[in-house]
Amino acid sequence: MCDHPAVRFVLDGTRPHLIRPRRPKGVLRFEVDGHVVFTRLVRHPGRPNNFMARALRLGR
């Protein structure tokens, strides 16, 4: 069991929202298919990711 505050957001999802850098002139950096991407805005779809239930199902 995990008591991290973000767990519910990952498992249950959120509403779609925008993600911006914390600093006004900053950028976000992440990897997509092995390529490093820099951007100032990400449109997060908010879909749930119930990876724990999938892992339990596949482990049986």
MONORRA-V117888 format. One record per residue. N is the residue number from 1. PSI is psi in radians with two decimals (999 if undefined). Layout:
BEGIN
((N;PSI) (N;PSI))
END
This chain:
BEGIN
((1;2.49) (2;2.36) (3;0.30) (4;2.42) (5;-0.36) (6;-0.16) (7;-0.80) (8;-0.66) (9;-0.66) (10;-0.84) (11;-0.71) (12;-0.28) (13;3.02) (14;3.11) (15;2.66) (16;2.47) (17;2.89) (18;2.50) (19;2.21) (20;2.76) (21;2.66) (22;-0.69) (23;2.46) (24;-0.69) (25;0.31) (26;3.08) (27;2.78) (28;2.47) (29;2.27) (30;3.03) (31;2.42) (32;2.08) (33;0.70) (34;-0.02) (35;2.39) (36;2.30) (37;2.38) (38;2.34) (39;2.84) (40;-0.15) (41;2.38) (42;2.33) (43;1.76) (44;2.23) (45;-0.35) (46;0.17) (47;2.53) (48;2.67) (49;1.50) (50;1.13) (51;-0.49) (52;-0.74) (53;-0.72) (54;-0.74) (55;-0.71) (56;-0.73) (57;-0.78) (58;-0.42) (59;-0.21) (60;999))
END
